[in-house]
Amino acid sequence: MVDLQTQYQKIKAEIDLAISNVLTHGAYINGADVSEFSELLSTYLGGCKVIPCANGTDALQIAFMSLGLQPGDEIIVPAFTYVATAEVIGLLGLKPVLVDVDASDFNLNMAHVRSAITSRTTAIVPVHLFGQCANMEQVLELANEYGLYVIEDVAQALGADYYFRDGSIKKAGTIGHIGCTSFFPSKNLGCYGDGGAIFTDDEQLAAKIKMIANHGQERKYIHKYIGVNSRLDTIQASVLKVKLKYFKEYILARQDAAEVYDRLLSDINQIVIPNRNLSSTHVFHQYTITIRNGLRDELKKYLEEKGIPTMVYYPVPLNEQEAFSKICSIASSGLEQTKQLCNSVLSLPIHTEMNQEQQIFIAGTIKDFFN
């Protein structure tokens, strides 16, 4: 699904030197690379505050902790997403309200979001699934209308651009009150272990987030908030500093690979290729197709027999997970599209090192199945 080894070989000398420098100076926690990476990423994102942390799940948890929400407050999240998005909501005693998505782009259905808002709603969590932004202009309009926080889950869409109707452009993760991302190795910008970060334009909120990520500590041994211990270690920051230099190149490589897939698969009637929204670029963390006629599982098995890996993101909606059975509620609009997608989506291999020969083989094998 992703070829990190070949990617590493191309930048091996820079990566090895970066890690060696950390081993030499020995500042494994909060070394200079951490603050330097944060500043570089802030510049890339347009100048927002960047607070690194240990992983993407921690980023979400810390974001919610910083907003002073109360137990029982309702948080609107898509039902079609990875568990972490809603997991931290339950962990903090908040209530996930699951909303259906649009089959066209896998992101929040905004009409359903509006219908899910109640007097207890305090926040909306748009998940920019598979690499493309949710409808952030409408999200912000609803948030402003009802006085809600917006926490972006940008773990799969870091680097995507969102285009507003007035012509302005913002990077995914810098549009709402807080953005949260992951640097898991398979992400578009991934380290060689766990890592994450939180973004905000609000300086006071950034200071609070930074304290919460460090035991709620205002200064050494002085603790202003109940916090957690969540740090991006120096070695991972040194890796990310190198990879950030190539990030634009990596995004273009994924976009090129997606266009090749589009060309090779667009004439197969049983497949729906990924939609592109005019309001957002797509950075293709995943290339996810939808299979018609209930043949997804058969196709997946066939491809595996031919040595082609695929993944189903996600086979079980959040409302059917036992962990959420007693804490979440479902928006009155229901989850029809989510249920259908769980049974029909299939993600094909896509990464920075793909070549057309590989993609021709994958597409040809898919065509053989349907023929």
C-alpha positions in Angstrom: 0.0 0.0 0.0 2.9 2.3 0.7 6.6 2.0 -0.2 8.5 3.7 2.6 11.7 1.8 2.1 12.2 3.1 -1.5 11.3 6.6 -0.3 13.9 6.3 2.5 16.6 5.2 0.1 16.2 8.3 -2.0 16.9 10.6 1.0 19.0 8.1 3.1 22.0 10.3 3.4 20.0 13.3 4.8 17.9 11.1 7.1 20.9 9.2 8.5 22.8 12.5 9.1 19.8 14.0 10.9 19.4 11.0 13.2 23.1 10.8 13.8 23.2 14.4 14.8 20.6 13.7 17.5 22.5 10.7 18.7 25.6 12.8 18.9 24.2 15.7 20.9 21.9 13.5 23.0 19.0 15.9 23.4 16.4 13.2 22.8 13.5 15.1 24.4 12.7 18.7 23.3 15.9 19.0 21.3 16.4 21.9 18.9 14.9 19.8 16.0 11.5 19.9 17.6 11.2 23.7 17.7 12.9 24.0 14.3 10.4 21.6 12.7 7.5 23.3 14.3 8.7 26.7 12.9 9.2 25.2 9.4 5.8 23.6 9.4 4.2 26.8 10.7 5.7 28.7 7.7 4.5 26.0 5.3 1.0 26.3 6.8 0.9 30.1 6.5 2.1 31.1 10.0 -0.2 29.4 12.4 1.0 28.2 15.8 2.2 24.6 15.7 2.4 22.5 18.9 3.9 19.1 18.3 2.8 16.1 20.3 3.2 12.3 20.5 0.6 11.2 18.0 -2.6 12.2 16.1 -5.0 10.8 18.8 -3.3 12.8 21.5 -3.6 15.9 19.2 -7.4 15.4 19.1 -7.6 14.8 22.9 -5.5 17.8 23.8 -7.5 20.0 21.4 -10.8 19.0 23.2 -9.2 19.4 26.6 -8.1 23.0 25.7 -11.7 24.2 25.0 -13.2 23.8 28.4 -16.0 21.5 27.3 -18.3 19.9 29.9 -19.3 16.2 30.2 -22.4 15.6 28.1 -21.6 18.3 25.6 -22.4 17.0 22.1 -19.7 16.9 19.4 -20.7 16.3 15.8 -18.5 13.8 13.9 -18.8 11.8 10.7 -19.8 8.2 11.2 -17.5 7.2 8.4 -14.1 7.8 9.9 -11.3 6.2 11.9 -12.1 5.4 15.5 -9.7 7.9 17.0 -11.8 10.9 15.9 -14.7 9.8 18.2 -12.7 7.8 20.7 -11.2 10.9 22.4 -14.7 12.4 22.7 -15.9 9.5 24.6 -12.8 9.4 26.7 -13.4 12.9 27.9 -17.0 12.2 28.8 -18.4 14.1 25.8 -21.0 12.8 23.5 -20.3 11.9 19.9 -23.2 12.6 17.6 -22.7 10.6 14.4 -23.6 12.3 11.1 -23.8 10.8 7.6 -21.4 11.7 4.8 -21.7 12.4 1.1 -20.9 9.4 -1.1 -19.3 11.7 -3.6 -16.3 12.8 -1.4 -16.7 10.8 1.8 -16.9 14.0 3.9 -19.6 15.4 6.2 -23.0 16.0 4.7 -23.7 19.5 5.7 -27.5 19.3 5.5 -27.3 16.5 8.0 -24.9 18.4 10.2 -27.4 21.3 10.5 -30.2 18.9 11.4 -28.0 17.4 14.1 -27.3 20.6 16.0 -29.1 20.9 19.4 -28.8 23.1 22.5 -26.0 20.8 23.8 -23.9 20.9 20.6 -20.5 22.6 21.2 -18.3 21.6 18.3 -18.1 20.1 14.8 -15.2 17.8 13.8 -14.8 17.8 10.0 -12.5 14.9 9.0 -10.8 15.6 5.7 -11.0 12.0 4.6 -8.6 10.3 2.2 -6.9 13.7 1.3 -9.7 16.1 0.4 -11.2 18.9 2.5 -14.7 18.8 3.8 -17.0 21.8 2.9 -15.3 24.1 5.3 -17.0 27.3 4.1 -20.4 25.8 5.2 -18.9 24.3 8.3 -17.7 27.8 9.4 -21.0 29.4 8.5 -22.8 26.9 10.7 -20.3 27.3 13.5 -20.6 31.0 13.5 -24.4 30.8 13.4 -24.6 28.5 16.4 -21.5 29.6 18.3 -19.6 26.2 17.8 -16.0 25.3 17.9 -14.5 23.7 14.8 -11.7 21.1 15.2 -10.3 19.8 12.0 -9.0 16.3 11.7 -6.4 16.8 9.0 -4.4 13.6 9.5 -5.2 12.4 6.0 -5.2 15.8 4.2 -2.1 17.7 5.4 -1.0 19.9 2.5 -4.4 20.2 0.9 -5.5 23.7 -0.1 -9.1 25.0 0.5 -10.5 27.7 -1.8 -13.1 30.1 -0.4 -15.6 31.8 -2.6 -13.9 35.2 -2.0 -10.7 33.8 -3.6 -8.8 33.3 -0.4 -6.9 30.1 0.2 -6.1 28.3 3.4 -4.2 25.1 4.2 -6.2 22.2 5.6 -6.0 22.3 9.4 -5.7 26.1 9.6 -9.3 26.9 8.8 -11.2 26.1 12.0 -10.3 27.0 15.6 -7.9 24.0 15.9 -6.4 21.6 13.5 -5.0 18.2 14.5 -2.7 15.9 12.5 -0.8 12.7 12.7 2.8 11.9 11.5 2.2 8.1 11.5 4.7 6.6 9.0 2.2 6.0 6.2 0.8 9.5 6.3 1.7 11.9 3.5 4.1 13.6 5.9 5.2 10.7 8.1 8.0 10.1 10.6 9.6 6.8 11.5 7.4 6.2 14.5 4.6 8.0 16.1 4.1 11.8 16.1 1.4 14.4 15.8 0.8 18.1 16.0 -1.9 20.7 16.8 -2.5 24.0 14.9 -4.2 27.2 15.8 -4.1 30.9 15.0 -5.2 31.8 18.5 -2.1 32.7 20.6 -3.8 32.3 23.9 -5.3 28.9 22.9 -1.9 27.8 21.6 -0.3 28.6 24.9 -2.9 26.6 26.7 -2.5 23.7 24.3 1.2 23.7 24.8 0.8 23.6 28.6 -1.8 20.8 28.5 0.6 18.7 26.3 3.2 19.1 29.0 1.4 18.1 32.2 -0.5 21.4 32.2 2.7 23.1 33.2 3.0 26.9 33.0 6.6 26.7 34.0 8.7 24.0 35.6 6.8 22.5 38.6 4.0 25.0 38.3 0.9 23.3 36.9 -2.0 25.5 35.7 -4.2 22.8 34.1 -4.7 19.1 34.3 -2.7 17.9 31.3 -1.0 14.9 29.7 2.5 13.9 28.7 2.6 14.1 24.9 5.8 15.0 23.1 7.2 14.6 19.6 10.7 13.2 20.3 13.7 14.8 18.8 14.6 11.9 16.5 11.2 12.0 14.9 11.4 15.7 14.5 14.7 15.4 12.8 13.2 13.0 10.3 10.2 15.3 9.7 12.5 18.3 9.1 14.1 16.4 6.2 10.9 15.1 4.8 9.1 18.4 4.9 11.6 19.7 2.3 10.2 17.1 -0.1 6.6 17.4 1.0 5.4 19.3 -2.1 7.1 16.8 -4.3 5.5 13.9 -2.4 2.0 15.5 -2.9 2.6 15.9 -6.6 3.7 12.3 -7.0 0.5 11.1 -5.3 -1.6 13.4 -7.5 0.1 12.1 -10.6 -0.5 8.6 -9.6 -4.2 9.4 -9.0 -4.5 10.8 -12.4 -3.0 7.7 -13.9 -5.5 5.6 -12.0 -8.3 7.8 -13.2 -7.3 7.3 -16.8 -6.9 3.5 -16.5 -10.1 2.9 -14.5 -12.6 5.5 -15.7 -14.1 3.2 -18.4 -15.0 0.4 -15.9 -18.7 0.8 -15.3 -18.7 -1.1 -12.0 -16.3 1.4 -10.4 -16.7 4.9 -9.2 -13.3 6.7 -9.1 -12.6 9.4 -6.5 -14.5 12.7 -7.0 -12.6 16.0 -6.9 -14.2 19.0 -5.2 -13.7 22.4 -6.8 -13.2 23.9 -3.4 -10.3 21.7 -2.3 -7.1 20.1 -3.8 -6.8 16.4 -3.2 -3.5 15.1 -1.7 -4.5 11.4 -2.0 -3.5 9.9 1.3 -5.7 7.1 -0.2 -7.0 6.4 -3.6 -10.4 5.0 -2.7 -12.8 3.7 -5.3 -16.4 2.6 -4.8 -17.5 -0.8 -6.2 -21.0 -1.2 -7.5 -23.2 -4.3 -7.3 -21.9 -5.7 -4.1 -18.7 -7.1 -5.6 -16.2 -5.3 -3.3 -15.1 -8.3 -1.2 -14.8 -10.6 -4.3 -12.6 -8.0 -6.0 -10.5 -7.5 -2.9 -9.9 -11.3 -2.7 -9.1 -11.6 -6.4 -6.5 -8.8 -6.2 -4.9 -10.3 -3.2 -4.6 -13.6 -5.1 -2.7 -11.7 -7.8 -0.4 -10.1 -5.2 -2.0 -6.7 -5.1 -2.7 -5.3 -1.6 -5.8 -3.3 -0.9 -7.5 -2.0 2.2 -11.0 -1.3 3.3 -11.3 2.1 5.1 -13.6 1.5 7.0 -15.5 -1.8 7.2 -17.6 -1.0 10.3 -19.3 2.3 11.0 -18.7 3.9 14.4 -22.3 3.3 15.6 -21.9 -0.5 15.1 -18.7 -0.6 17.3 -19.3 -2.0 20.7 -17.2 0.7 22.4 -19.6 3.4 21.2 -22.9 1.6 21.7 -23.7 3.4 24.9 -22.1 6.8 24.4 -22.9 8.0 20.9 -26.1 9.1 19.3 -27.1 9.0 15.6 -28.4 12.1 13.8 -32.0 11.8 12.9 -31.1 11.9 9.2 -29.7 8.4 9.6 -26.5 6.8 8.2 -27.5 5.4 4.9 -24.5 6.5 2.9 -22.1 5.5 5.6 -23.5 1.9 5.6 -23.3 1.7 1.9 -19.7 3.0 1.8 -18.6 0.5 4.5 -19.7 -2.2 2.1 -18.4 -0.8 -1.1 -15.2 1.2 -0.7 -11.8 -0.2 -1.6 -8.5 1.7 -1.4 -5.8 0.8 -3.9 -2.0 1.2 -3.4 -0.9 4.8 -3.8 2.4 6.4 -2.7 5.3 8.6 -3.7 7.2 5.8 -5.4 4.6 4.3 -7.7 5.3 3.9 -11.4 2.9 3.5 -14.3 4.0 -0.1 -14.9 2.7 -1.0 -11.4 -0.5 0.9 -12.0 -1.1 -0.6 -15.4 -0.8 -4.1 -13.8 -3.2 -3.2 -11.0 -5.8 -1.6 -13.4 -5.5 -4.5 -15.8 -6.1 -7.0 -13.1 -9.2 -5.1 -12.0 -10.4 -5.1 -15.6 -9.8 -8.9 -15.8 -12.0 -9.4 -12.8 -14.9 -7.6 -14.2 -14.5 -9.2 -17.6 
